[in-house]
Amino acid sequence: MNRRDFLKIAGLAILAPTVGCITQAARKARKRPNIIYLMSDDQRWDTLGCYGNPEFKTHNLDNLADQGVLFENCYYAVSICMPSRATILTGQFMSRHRCGFDRPTDYTISRPEFARTYPMVLRKAGYRTGFIGKLGFVVTEKKERPCRKLWKSPEHMPADRFDYWKGWPGQAPKGQYWPKDFGLKESYEKSKRPHLTDIMGDLILDFVRTNPAGKPFCLSVSFHAPKGALVPADVKPEYDRQFEGVKFKLPPNYVAGPNDKLPDLIKRNWRGLGYHRRYTWTPELYQKFVRRQAALAYGIDVAVGRLVKELKDKRLLDNTVIIFTSDNGFLNGSHGLDGKTLLYEESMRAPLIVFDGRLPAEMRGRRLTQLISTVDFAPTIADLAGSPVPNVMQGKSFKPLIEGRDMRWRDAVFMESNFTQFKAVPLAEAKDDPEALAKTKRDSLRCHGIRTERWKYIRFFETEPVFEQLFDLKSDPIEQHNLAGDPKHAKVLEKLRAQCDRLNRYAHDR
């Protein structure tokens, strides 16, 4: 299926905003913009002030939203670190790039594939490229499996593909990759307890300050915060003190202790139940865990403030695009679960702020409701740089939306998850083993689904019978009532099944 056919069957909507849009002549007259892509780790969309949560104190990010464009309905194509990051760089669905934790999507990214990621597209176009932080997957000469076994191997990093490289493969154990290998000895020695996010902030400024005058640059920054208890650096006391006396509101669908209303499939198998017991089982544990996340997120906000000031001082801000998002959401006790990957809103909905210093004043501060997918990021970045979008990218550039132009857009986003906690065997491999086959059909959490303006459809496709969920997000935004078995919604369910099938075929298209 080609992209044109896909856009026809996905369903299309006409967008309205036209006032103050940028003319074609004005776009051509501009210099190529600098592009800075900032990504946090495990951060829910609703942990920013600009998304309605002042408790997290994200003032610098909120200012970017006020001076840029905020997307209300951005969704992860896949919501767990390795495949999500591969999707963002390649502009491909997991089912195509096949880079992740579980079969059949447990391959590495090959060097020829990496040559078609957005940083490499821009480097070929003359941009100076940099990468700071957690890449999240490994790059090998040819695709090989299992990627998971190579995840912590620094020798499988594309360091030689970037002009400026300060990255690591997977998680970052303290002292293993940072900061001794980053070349900022002074940054490390000025504190007895170096804070990883602060060091990354130093590296961001180092990249900007060392950029040759007049050369466009593309910097990708992947923070390791606010992963909470999994982050290697201690919480900086100065940042933690920002939240003294703050009582964080519980999510509206938070469940203390076990949630008896969860589907049996999830109660039997999902690792997020264990995380919930450890971090968010009681309101008291929730307060402790989320305060830690807030303090770590505050460190990112400080780094963003430092970056913006540096760009202003160097008179670069007016020709720079800053994109902020996260690699996946986090349940934080919603539905009585923790972790991510399941296709609930708290796991799948992404923050997305795009600041474009070239936008006129009347185009700033907009909040757009179109359905964006993280598969769209790579083609959008290529488009912003004025580079052709590689045909292998499956996403669609939303640059026209940023600029306020009329365009047709999709009416659904596709989401998928193959994460099974490394236990279940794919049906194709279990077919000759009756015991393994029965267990796989019972326990598989592999799923895919779609999100439209009103509906969420989820299909756990390996169970027998197939287990489905249908939520009316207009009347049930926190996804408490599964309508898949309700005869009143049979026609809606049938329509969404067919739409999900079409988008699933496109995601697998090679």
C-alpha positions in Angstrom: 0.0 0.0 0.0 1.5 3.4 -0.9 1.1 6.6 1.1 -1.6 8.0 -1.2 -3.8 5.0 -0.8 -3.2 5.0 2.9 -4.3 8.6 3.3 -7.5 7.8 1.4 -8.5 4.9 3.6 -7.4 6.3 6.9 -10.1 8.9 6.8 -9.4 12.6 6.3 -10.6 15.9 7.8 -10.3 19.5 6.7 -8.5 21.8 9.0 -9.7 25.4 9.5 -7.0 27.8 10.8 -5.8 30.1 8.0 -5.4 33.5 9.7 -1.8 34.8 9.6 -0.5 31.7 7.8 3.0 32.0 6.3 3.1 32.6 2.5 5.0 30.4 0.2 7.3 33.3 -0.8 8.1 34.1 2.8 9.0 30.4 3.4 11.4 30.3 0.5 13.1 33.5 1.6 14.1 32.0 4.9 17.3 30.5 5.9 17.3 26.8 6.9 16.3 26.7 10.6 18.4 25.2 13.4 16.4 22.3 14.9 16.6 21.1 18.5 14.7 17.9 19.4 14.3 17.4 23.2 12.9 14.2 24.6 12.2 13.3 28.2 11.9 9.7 29.5 8.7 8.2 30.8 6.9 11.5 31.1 3.1 11.7 31.0 1.6 14.5 28.9 -0.3 15.8 31.9 2.8 16.5 34.0 3.4 19.9 32.4 1.8 23.2 33.4 0.8 24.0 29.8 -1.3 20.7 29.9 -3.1 21.8 33.0 -0.7 20.6 35.8 1.0 23.5 37.6 2.2 21.2 40.3 5.2 20.0 38.2 6.6 23.6 37.7 7.6 23.5 34.1 7.8 27.3 33.6 10.3 27.3 30.7 8.5 24.6 28.8 5.2 26.4 29.4 6.8 29.6 27.9 7.8 27.6 24.8 4.2 26.5 24.5 3.0 30.1 24.9 5.4 31.3 22.2 4.9 28.2 20.0 2.3 25.6 19.1 1.0 22.9 21.5 -0.6 19.7 20.2 -3.4 18.4 22.4 -3.7 15.0 20.8 -0.3 13.5 20.0 0.0 9.7 20.4 2.9 7.3 20.6 3.0 4.8 17.7 4.5 2.4 20.4 4.9 3.3 24.0 8.1 1.7 25.4 11.6 3.1 25.0 13.5 1.1 22.4 10.8 0.8 19.7 9.5 4.2 20.4 12.9 5.8 19.9 13.5 3.8 16.7 10.1 5.0 15.4 10.9 8.6 16.1 14.2 8.6 14.4 13.2 6.4 11.4 9.6 7.7 10.9 8.5 4.1 10.7 6.1 2.0 12.7 7.6 -0.8 14.8 6.1 -3.4 12.5 8.3 -2.0 9.7 11.5 -1.2 11.5 11.2 -4.2 13.8 13.4 -2.8 16.5 12.3 -3.7 20.0 12.3 -6.1 22.9 10.2 -9.0 21.7 9.9 -11.3 18.7 9.0 -10.7 15.9 10.2 -7.1 16.5 13.5 -7.7 18.3 16.0 -6.7 15.7 18.7 -4.1 15.7 18.6 -1.1 13.4 21.1 -1.7 10.5 23.5 1.0 9.3 21.7 1.4 6.0 18.5 1.9 7.9 20.1 4.4 10.2 21.4 6.4 7.2 17.8 7.2 6.4 16.9 8.6 9.9 16.2 12.3 10.3 19.6 13.3 11.7 21.4 11.6 8.8 19.0 13.1 6.3 19.9 16.6 7.7 23.6 15.8 7.9 23.6 14.9 4.2 21.8 18.2 3.5 24.7 20.1 5.2 23.5 20.3 8.8 25.9 19.9 11.7 24.4 17.1 13.8 24.7 16.2 17.4 23.3 13.7 19.8 23.2 13.8 23.6 21.8 11.2 26.0 20.1 7.8 25.7 19.8 6.5 22.1 17.8 3.5 23.4 18.7 1.0 20.7 21.8 -0.3 18.9 23.0 0.0 15.4 24.8 -2.9 13.6 26.1 -3.5 10.1 23.1 -5.7 9.3 19.9 -6.3 11.1 20.3 -8.9 13.8 18.4 -10.3 16.7 17.9 -10.2 19.6 18.5 -6.5 19.9 17.9 -6.7 23.7 21.2 -8.6 24.3 23.2 -5.8 22.7 21.2 -3.0 24.3 24.0 -2.0 26.8 26.8 -2.3 24.2 28.5 1.1 23.6 30.4 -0.4 20.7 27.1 -0.7 18.7 26.5 3.1 18.7 26.4 5.3 15.6 28.9 7.8 17.2 30.8 8.1 13.9 27.6 9.2 12.1 27.3 12.4 14.1 29.5 15.5 14.2 29.0 15.7 18.0 28.3 12.6 20.0 27.7 12.3 23.7 25.4 9.3 23.9 24.9 5.9 25.4 22.8 2.9 24.3 20.3 1.9 26.9 20.0 2.8 30.6 22.9 4.8 32.0 24.4 3.3 35.2 26.2 6.0 37.1 29.8 6.2 36.1 29.5 3.7 33.3 29.0 6.1 30.4 28.7 9.5 32.0 30.2 11.9 32.8 33.8 10.7 32.5 33.5 10.0 28.8 31.8 13.3 27.9 34.9 15.5 28.0 33.5 18.0 30.5 35.8 17.3 33.5 35.1 20.6 35.0 31.4 20.0 35.0 32.0 16.7 36.8 34.4 18.0 39.4 32.5 21.1 40.5 30.0 18.9 42.3 30.5 16.0 44.6 27.1 14.6 43.5 26.9 15.4 39.8 23.4 15.6 38.5 23.0 13.9 35.1 20.4 16.3 33.7 22.7 19.3 34.7 25.6 17.7 32.9 23.4 17.2 29.8 22.5 20.8 30.1 26.2 21.7 30.0 26.6 19.5 26.9 23.7 21.2 25.1 25.4 24.6 25.7 28.8 23.1 24.6 27.2 22.0 21.3 25.7 25.4 20.6 28.8 27.3 21.5 31.0 25.1 19.3 28.8 25.4 16.3 30.5 27.1 13.3 29.0 30.5 12.7 26.3 30.4 10.0 26.1 26.6 9.8 22.7 25.2 10.4 22.5 22.5 13.1 20.3 19.7 14.3 20.7 18.6 17.9 18.8 15.6 19.4 18.8 15.4 23.2 17.4 12.4 25.0 17.2 13.1 28.7 17.2 10.2 31.2 14.7 11.9 33.5 12.1 11.8 34.9 12.3 8.0 35.1 11.8 8.2 38.9 13.4 5.4 40.8 15.2 4.0 37.7 17.2 7.1 36.9 20.9 6.7 37.8 21.5 10.2 39.3 20.2 11.2 42.7 17.6 13.8 42.8 19.3 17.2 43.1 18.3 18.6 46.6 17.8 22.1 45.1 15.3 20.7 42.7 13.6 18.5 45.3 13.1 21.6 47.6 10.9 23.2 44.9 8.2 20.7 45.9 8.2 20.9 49.6 4.7 21.0 50.9 3.2 20.2 47.5 0.4 17.6 47.6 0.1 16.1 44.1 -3.4 15.4 42.9 -4.2 11.7 42.3 -5.2 10.9 38.7 -9.0 10.6 38.3 -8.7 6.9 37.5 -6.1 6.2 40.2 -6.7 2.9 42.1 -5.0 2.2 45.5 -4.2 -1.4 45.9 -5.5 -4.0 43.4 -8.0 -3.1 40.8 -10.6 -5.9 40.6 -12.1 -4.3 37.4 -9.0 -4.9 35.3 -9.4 -7.5 32.6 -8.1 -11.0 33.7 -5.6 -11.0 30.9 -3.9 -7.9 32.4 -4.2 -9.0 36.0 -2.5 -12.3 35.2 0.4 -11.0 33.2 1.2 -7.3 33.2 4.4 -6.3 35.0 2.8 -2.9 35.8 1.0 -4.6 38.7 4.3 -5.2 40.4 5.5 -1.6 39.7 2.2 -0.4 41.2 2.8 -2.4 44.4 6.3 -0.9 44.6 5.7 2.7 43.8 2.1 3.8 43.7 0.1 1.2 45.7 -1.0 3.7 48.3 -1.6 7.5 48.1 1.5 7.9 50.4 3.7 5.9 48.0 2.2 7.8 45.1 3.2 11.2 46.7 6.8 10.0 47.2 7.2 8.6 43.7 5.6 11.5 41.9 7.5 14.1 43.9 10.7 12.4 42.7 9.4 12.5 39.1 8.5 16.2 39.5 12.0 17.1 40.8 13.7 15.3 38.0 11.4 16.9 35.4 12.2 20.3 37.0 15.8 19.6 36.1 14.8 19.3 32.5 12.9 22.5 32.6 16.0 24.2 34.0 18.1 22.9 31.2 15.5 24.2 28.7 15.7 27.6 30.3 19.5 27.6 29.9 19.2 26.6 26.3 16.8 29.3 25.4 18.9 32.0 27.1 22.0 30.8 25.2 20.1 30.9 21.9 18.9 34.4 22.6 22.4 35.6 23.6 23.8 34.2 20.4 20.9 35.7 18.3 19.9 32.3 17.1 16.5 31.9 18.7 14.6 33.6 15.9 15.8 31.0 13.4 15.6 27.9 15.6 12.8 25.3 16.0 12.6 23.6 19.4 10.5 20.4 19.7 9.8 18.9 23.1 8.1 15.5 23.8 8.7 12.3 25.7 9.5 8.7 24.6 6.4 7.2 26.2 3.8 7.9 28.9 3.5 6.4 32.3 0.5 5.0 34.2 1.5 6.2 37.7 -1.3 4.3 39.4 -4.0 5.0 36.8 -6.2 1.8 36.4 -4.2 0.4 39.4 -1.2 0.0 37.2 2.3 1.4 36.7 4.6 1.4 33.7 3.6 1.9 30.1 3.1 0.0 26.8 -0.6 -0.8 27.3 -2.8 1.4 25.0 -4.5 3.4 27.7 -4.4 7.2 27.4 -1.9 7.6 30.3 0.6 5.4 28.5 -0.1 6.5 24.9 -0.8 10.2 24.9 2.3 12.3 24.4 3.3 15.9 25.2 4.2 17.8 22.1 5.4 21.5 22.0 6.9 23.0 18.9 8.5 26.4 19.2 9.4 28.0 15.8 11.3 31.3 16.3 10.3 32.3 12.7 6.6 32.3 13.4 4.9 35.8 13.4 3.4 36.9 16.7 -0.2 36.2 15.6 0.7 32.5 15.0 2.0 31.8 18.4 0.3 30.3 21.4 -2.0 28.1 19.4 -3.3 24.8 20.7 -4.1 22.3 17.9 -6.3 19.2 18.2 -5.3 17.2 15.2 -4.3 13.6 15.8 -0.5 13.5 15.6 1.6 10.3 15.8 5.2 10.0 16.8 5.8 8.3 13.4 5.3 11.9 12.0 8.2 13.4 13.8 11.0 12.4 11.4 9.2 13.5 8.2 8.3 16.8 9.9 11.9 17.5 11.0 13.1 16.7 7.4 10.4 19.0 6.0 11.2 21.8 8.4 14.8 21.7 7.2 13.7 21.9 3.6 14.9 18.3 2.8 13.0 15.7 0.8 11.2 13.2 3.0 12.6 9.7 2.4 10.0 7.3 0.9 10.7 4.8 3.6 9.2 7.1 6.2 5.6 6.2 6.9 4.6 9.3 8.9 3.3 12.6 7.5 4.9 16.0 8.0 2.8 18.3 10.2 4.9 21.3 9.3 1.8 22.9 7.5 -0.1 22.7 10.8 2.7 24.5 12.6 2.6 27.2 9.9 -1.2 27.5 10.0 -1.8 26.3 6.5 -5.0 24.6 5.2 -4.4 20.9 4.7 -6.2 17.6 4.9 -5.3 15.4 7.9 -6.0 12.0 9.3 -9.0 11.0 11.5 -7.2 8.1 13.3 -3.8 7.2 14.7 -2.5 3.6 14.9 -0.8 2.2 18.0 0.8 -1.1 18.7 2.6 -3.1 21.4 4.5 -6.4 21.2 5.9 -6.1 24.7 5.2 -9.4 26.5 7.8 -9.1 29.4 10.0 -11.5 27.4 7.7 -14.5 28.2 5.2 -15.4 25.6 6.2 -17.2 22.4 4.8 -16.0 19.1 2.0 -18.2 17.8 4.0 -19.1 14.7 6.8 -20.5 16.9 4.5 -22.3 19.3 2.3 -24.1 16.8 4.1 -27.4 17.2 4.1 -27.2 21.0 0.6 -27.6 22.4 1.5 -26.5 25.9 3.4 -23.4 24.7 0.6 -22.6 22.2 -2.1 -22.8 24.9 -0.1 -20.5 27.2 0.7 -18.0 24.5 -2.9 -17.8 23.5 -3.9 -17.2 27.1 -1.2 -14.9 28.2 -0.1 -12.8 25.2 -0.3 -9.1 25.7 0.5 -8.2 22.2 -2.0 -5.7 21.0 -2.7 -2.9 18.5 -5.5 -0.4 18.2 -6.6 3.1 17.0 -7.6 6.3 18.5 -10.1 8.6 16.7 -11.5 11.9 17.8 -14.1 10.1 19.9 -13.2 6.4 20.2 -10.4 4.2 21.4 -10.3 0.6 20.0 -7.8 -2.0 21.4 -7.3 -5.5 20.2 -5.2 -8.2 22.0 -4.8 -10.1 18.8 -3.1 -13.3 20.0 -5.6 -14.4 22.6 -8.3 -17.0 21.9 -10.8 -15.6 21.5 -9.4 -12.2 20.6 -9.9 -9.8 23.5 -11.2 -6.3 22.5 -11.8 -3.0 24.3 -13.8 -0.1 23.1 -14.0 3.2 24.9 -16.1 6.3 24.2 -13.6 9.0 25.1 -16.3 11.7 24.8 -18.3 10.3 27.7 -15.5 8.2 29.3 -12.2 10.0 28.9 -10.5 7.9 31.7 -11.5 4.6 30.0 -13.5 2.9 32.7 -16.2 1.3 30.7 -15.4 -1.3 28.0 -18.2 -1.1 25.4 -16.9 -3.9 23.1 -19.6 -6.3 24.2 -22.5 -3.8 24.1 -24.8 -4.5 21.2 -25.7 -0.8 21.0 -22.1 -0.2 19.8 -21.8 -3.1 17.4 -21.7 -0.9 14.3 -19.1 1.4 15.8 -17.0 -1.6 16.8 -17.3 -3.1 13.3 -16.2 0.1 11.7 -13.2 0.6 14.0 -12.1 -3.1 13.5 -12.0 -2.5 9.7 -10.1 0.8 10.1 -7.6 -0.8 12.5 -7.1 -3.7 10.0 -6.2 -1.2 7.3 -3.8 0.8 9.4 -2.2 -2.4 10.7 -1.6 -3.5 7.1 0.0 -0.1 6.3 2.2 -0.3 9.5 3.5 -3.7 8.3 4.0 -2.6 4.7 7.7 -3.0 3.6 
